[in-house]
Amino acid sequence: MIHNLEAEQSVIAAVLLDNDCLEVFTRLKPSHFYAPAHRIIYEAICYLTSKNIAVDLVTLSERLKATGKLEAVGGNEYLTNLMDIIPSTVNFRHYVAILRKDETLRRLDRAAAEISKSLNQPDDKQKQFEDGHAALQYAEKLIFDISKEDERQELTKIAKELPTVMNNFDLVQHNPEALRGIRTGYTVLDSVTNGLQKGNLIIIGARPSVGKTSFAMNIALNAALKEKAKVAVFSLEMNKTELTNRALCSVARVSLSHALHGELTPEEWQRLWDANAKLQKADIYLDASGSITAAEIMRKCMRLKRERGLDLVMIDYLGLMGSANANGRESRQEQVAANSRMMKMMAKELEIPVLLLSQLNRSVESRTAKNENDEPMLSDLRESGAIEQDADIVLFIHKPKTETQSEQNEHSRDYEAKIIIAKNRSGPTPYFKLQFIGELTTFLNPEDVNKNNGIASVPIPATKVKQEVSEAMLKVTPIVNPTDDSPF
């Protein structure tokens, strides 16, 4: 096995020479020491530190003697010899780096052996690998766990973080765009969130046929085309052709129905070809695996991030995700909670925003039938309260009830949507309105609606836009607090 005894001895010797090295030394783990004797010494030093006892030859020897392990490490003679290993502690951190590197390589070696064993021995693990995807998923998880191990943070004093935070505030003070995330293309949403931030899980919830997929795809397209972001789209409901149909017609501002029925005008064809040229250059990656699990999505995103880069993920939708639990004993609520939690973990570990679509339960419709408040609430998120806990931002798309049947028939696809920010960990929770154009499967800012294309009204002046944004920001409801058992 890979190891460096001299580096291990030098790290221990540095602590005996200078107790100022203890802060870094105690962040190590027993597994960082290959020699059993060095692991015993490490644990003895950590014990002394926990009791606020100075670490030197005498106290270390007494502790090892008290636990009956002094002879196991080579006795007082070995401890004394350690003091002569290095003349000073100047290179202490370099020795620690060697230990960390060797321990990582040992874990890789053990993972490789485990992968080989799981593929070649007829045990229960092999029975799970009836196809290559499961085996690949298992192998990549082992490797990914190793890659993340060294990134786990230790407890740090707040004073260490303050300079970074103060610097960030100063940057924003002089340049409001400094810490901007990925813009969605929707004025009020970008004003409230300052763009989609890395590590955030954004839930988009609505009842069926309200426009969840269209809204999320619009955000994904805006990010890819306007922000040059690398976007991965996972659809468990539509195939790749359907997704591309929607994307192309939305960007071209061309009726999807006209395109599918061969009713495009020459001018619409030109817009379609222009949109095609834009999308050809966009970094948008599609996956339409119908029975994909959260673990498989995470594995594919890890690979894409590593090989080509990744800035945003959209998943349509949570309720259709499969369970990685082979025995099937989990309840549906437990499965949804596990999948939601894994998507939040993916957002944090890959440092990207994740758009996750979710259905709402029927309580919205029952309230509508009773002429009660029919706007979606956090409790309407379907199948699991864990979705509410894991999300950093929750957006609801609300389609107001039409007043008459004739109005519903005339405007069944076009409507003014109310976008409700029901939860926002880092800011206010206002609502704002967008215009949904059904034939384009597109949500537009009111100021972007253009009557020249036969869609709606004359563009709104910029001053009016600013006024509407300000009014929306004033319509703030209290920030949603996570429940007591929330991990955040």
N, C-alpha and C positions, 0 to 999 in steps of 0.2 A: 504494500500500500504506500501511496505517496506521503512523505513526511520529511521534516527537517528537524532533527533532534537538537542541532546547535541553535536554531531559532527559538525553539521551545525553552531551552536552557537560558538563552539570553533574555527572554521576556521575564522569566521568573527572577533572574539575577537583577534585572533593572528595578523590579519592585522592592527587592531586598536592599538595594542601594539607595532608592529614593521613593518614598511612599507617595509622592505626587503622581506617580505612574498608576496608582490604584484605580483612579476614575476610569481610565481606558481599560485596564486589566480586568476589572470586574464586569465589563461589558462582553467579555469573551464567554464561551461556554466550555464545559468539560470536553465536548467533542472536538474543540479546536486543538486539543493536545492528543497526539497519537500515543505517546508512551504512557502506560498505566500509572507509573510513578509520578509523572508530571500532572496527570489528572487528579491524583490524590493531593498533591501539593497545592494545586489550584483551588480545590475545595476547602482546604485548610486555611488558605489565605483569605478566601471569601468569607469564611466563618469569622475569622479575626476582625475583618473589616466591618462585618455586621454588628459586632460587639464593641466597635470603636476602640479596638486594641491595636496599638502600633505594630506593624509587621517588621520583624527582624529575625535574625538567626535564633535568638533565644525563644521568643514567643512562638515562632513557627515550630521549632523543635518540641516545645512543651505541648503544643496542640496535637502534633502528630503522635507524641508519646501517650497523651491522654486517650486518643482513639485507637491505640495499639497498632499504628501504621508507620511508625518511624523506621523500623527495619525494612518494611516493604518498599520504601523509597530509597534505600541505600544507607540509612543511618545519618548521624551528624556529619560524618566524613563527606558524604555526597553533598549535603547542604552547604558545607564549608567550601567545597570545591566550586560550587555554583558561583560563589562570590568572585572567583577569579576568572570567570568566563569573559566578562566585558570590563573595560576600564571605566566606562561612563554610560549614561543613559541617552546619549545624543541620538542614537539610531533606534531607540525603543519603538517608535511608531512603525518603522520599516520592518522590524522583527514581527510586530503584530500583523502587519499586512501579509507577510509570508505565511503565518499561521492561518489566516483567513483564506488565502488562496489555496493552500494545501487541503484545508477542510472541505472547500467547495469541490475540488477535484476528487477527493475521496467519496463525496456524496454522489458525484456524477458516475464514478466507477461502480458504486453500489446500485445506482439506478439502472445502469446498463446491465448489470448482472440480474437484477430483478426482472427487467424486460425480457431478457433472454430466457430466464427460468419460466416466466409466465407463458411464453410461446412454445416451449419445448417439453414441459412436463404436463402430463394428463391430470391436472387437478381442477378444482372448482373454478379457479381464475381462467383457465384456458377455455372452459365451457362457455364463458361469457364472450369469447372472441370468435364468434361464428363468422364474423365478417371482418375485413381489414380495417374498417372505420373504427370499430370499438377498440381494436388493438392499438391503432394509431392515437386515438383519444387518450387511452391509458398511458401510453409512452410520453405523449406531449405534456400531460398533467404532471407526471413525475419530474420532467425537466423544468416545467414552468414553476413548480413549487420550489425547486432549487434556486432558480433565478430570482424569485421574490424573497427568499429567506434573508439575504443580506440587506434587503431594503427595509425590513421591519425596523421601525423607529423605537428608540429608547426614550425613557422619561427625560425631558430636558427642562431646565429652568426657563421661565417665561422671558427672562431678560435676554436669552439667546435669540428669541424670535422677534423681539421688539424692533431691532434695527431694520429687518426686512419689511415688517408691517408699516413702519413709519416711512420708509423709502417708497413703498407702494402708494401710500396716501399722498406723498409729495409728488410722485409721478402723475397721479390722476389730477391733482390740483393744477398742475401746469399743462397737462394734456389729457382731457377726458377720455381720449381713445386709447390711452396707454395700456390698460388692462382689459380692453374689450374682448369678449369672447366671439364666437361665430354668430354673425348676424343672421336673423331668420328672414329678414325682408319685411317684417311687420312692425310698423313704426312704434306703437305703444309697447308691444312685447319687448322690443329691443331697448326701449327707454327704461323699462322696469328692471330687466335682467342684465343690462349692459352686454347682451349677447349670451349665447349658450356657453356656460363655463365648463372647463375641464373637470371631470370627476362627478358631474351632476347627472342624476337620473331624472328625466322629465317624462311624466306620465301625461298622455293625451287620452281623455276619456269621453265617451259619448255613447248614445244608443245606436243600434244598427242603422245604416243608410243615412247618417247625418253628415258624414264627410270626414271621418277620422283619417282614413288613408289619404284622401286628397290633401288635407291640411298638412299631414306629416310629410308627404311627398313634395308639396310646395316648399316646405322648409328645407328639405334635403336638396332640392334643385337649386334654390336660392343660394344655399351654402356652397354647392359645387360650382355653380356658374359665376356667382358674384364674388364669393370669398375664396375661390380656388381651393376649396377644402376637398379632402379625400373622404368619400362617403360610402358606407356599406349599407345596403338595404336588404333586410330579410323579410320576405313575405311568406307567411304560412297559409295564406288564403288565395292569392292570385299567382298565376305563372309569370314567367319573365316577359312573355310577349304582351300580356295585359298591362304589366307595369310600364313597359316601354311605350305602348300605345298612349297611356295616360301622360307619361312624361313628355313625349314628343308634342302632343297636341296642346298640353298646358303651356309649354315654352313657346310654341308657335302662336298661341291664342287662336287656335282653330278648333271647331266643333269636332269632338270625337265621333259623334254620330254621323256627321257628314263625311268624315274620313273613312269610316267603316262601310259606308253605303255608296262610296264613289261619287259624292256630290260636292266636291271641292271646286272653287273658282280658281282661275289662274293666279289671282292675287294670294289666295290661301295656299296654293301650292308653293308659291315663292316663299311665304312665311314658313312653311313646313320644311323646305330645303334649308333655309337659314337656321332653323332650330336644329335640324339634323347636323349641320356643320358644328354648331356649338356643343351639342351633346357628344359628338365624336371625340372632342378634345377634353371632355369632362372626366374626372376621376370618380366615376360612380360604379360600384360593383354590386351586382344583383345575386341573390340566392333565394330560390323559391322551393326549398325542400319542405314538403308538407308536414313531415313528422319530426322535425328537428327539435333537439332538446337545448336547454339553456347552456349545458356544458359544451355542446357541439358549436353553438354560436360563439361562445367564448373562445374555443379553440381556433375557429376560423378567423376571428378578429385578431387574436394573438399573432397568427401567422401573417395576416395582411399587414398588421402594424409593423412587424419585423421586416417583411420583405419589401413593402411598397409605401408604408406610412398609412396612418388612419387618423381622421380628425372628428368624425361623427358617425354614429350608428343609428339606424332606424329599424324598429322591429314591429311587424304587424301580424299577429298581435299576441299579447300575453296569454289569453285564454286558450289558444291553440297549441301552445308549447307542450311538448311531451315531457315525461318524467324520466329522469336518469335512474330512478329506483327500479331495479329489475324485478323485485318481489311483488310490486304492486300493492303493498300494504298501506301506503300513505293515502290519506283522504285527499280529495280534490283541493280542499283548502290548504292542506300542508304542501301539496305539490306547487300550487300557485305561490305560496309564501316562499318556498325554496327557490323557485325560478326568479321571483322578484328580487330576492336577496342576492342571487348570483349576478343579476344584471347590474345591481348597484355596485357589487364588488368589481365587476368588469369595468365599469365607468371609472372607479377609483384607481384600479391597478394599471389600466391602459391610459389613464389621464385623458379621457375623452368624454364629451357629453353623449348620453344615450337617450334617444327618443323611444319610448315604449308605449304602444297603444293598448288600451284596455276597454273592455265593454263595461257598461253600467247595468245594474240589475233593474228589475221591472218596477221598483218602488217609484221611479220617476213617473212612469206611465200611470200608476195607481193614484199618485197625487194629482196628476192632470185630470183624471177622470172625476176626481172629487172636487175639482175647481180649487185645489190648494196650490201652493207655490210649486211650480213644475220645474224650477231650475235645479240642475244637478248639485249634489252635495258630496262631500268626501265619503260619507257613509254609503253612498250609492255605488262605490267601486265594487266590482263584482268578485265574489268568492273569497276575498281575504282582506282583513284589515292591515296585513303586512305591507300591502301596496302603498297605503297612505304613509306608513312609517318609513319605508325605504326611500320614497320619492323626495327629491329636493324641490321640485316644482310640479304642481298638478294643474293642468289646463283642462277645462271642460268646454265642449262645443255645445251651445244651446240653440236649438231651432225653435223660435217662438211658435205657438199654436196659431194656425191660420183661422181667420174669423168665420169664413164661409166655405162651403164645399166648392163653389165656383172659383173662388180665389185660390183654393188649394189645387184645383185642376189646372188653372192658368199658370200658376207659379210653383208647380210642384218641385222643380229642380233649382230655381233661383230663389234665394232668400237672404235676408240680412241676419247673419249669425252673431250671437253674443258669445264672446270668448271670455270665460270666467277664470281668473287666476285664483284657484281655491287654496293653494298653498305655495308659499315662496319662502324658503329658509332664510334667504339673505335680503329680503326686501318687502315692499308692500304687496297687497293682494287686490288690485283693482279689476275692473272688467273693461272690455273695449269691443267695438263692433267691426266686423269684416263683411264684405259682400261675397257671397258664394255664387259663382256662375256655373251652373250644373253642366252645361254642354261643354265647358272647358275644363271641368273637374278642378276648378281653381278658386282659391280664396284671395280676394284682393283688398288692399287698403282702400278706404273710401276715396282717398285722393288719387288712386291709381285707376279708378274705373273710367273708361273712355267710351263716350257714346258714339264716336266715329266708327267703332267696330260693332255697333249695334248692341252694346252691352248695357249701358246705364246712362249716367248723367255726365255733364261737362266736368272736366277736372276741377277740383276744389283748390282755391288759392292757397299758397304756402302759409300765409298768416292764419287761415282757417284751420289748417292741419295742426299748427302749433297750439292753437286754442283748444282743439279737440284732445290733443295729447295731455295738456295741462288739466283739462276737466276730468279726463279718465284717471289721472294720477290722484285727483282729489277724492274719487269714489273708492276709497280704501276701506276694506274690512279688516278686522284685527288679524295679525299674522297667526297662522295656525301653529299651535304648539304640538310637538310630538307627544304621543302618549307616554306614560311613565315607563313602560317597558321598551321604549325605543332605544336602539343601540347608539343613537346620536344625541 
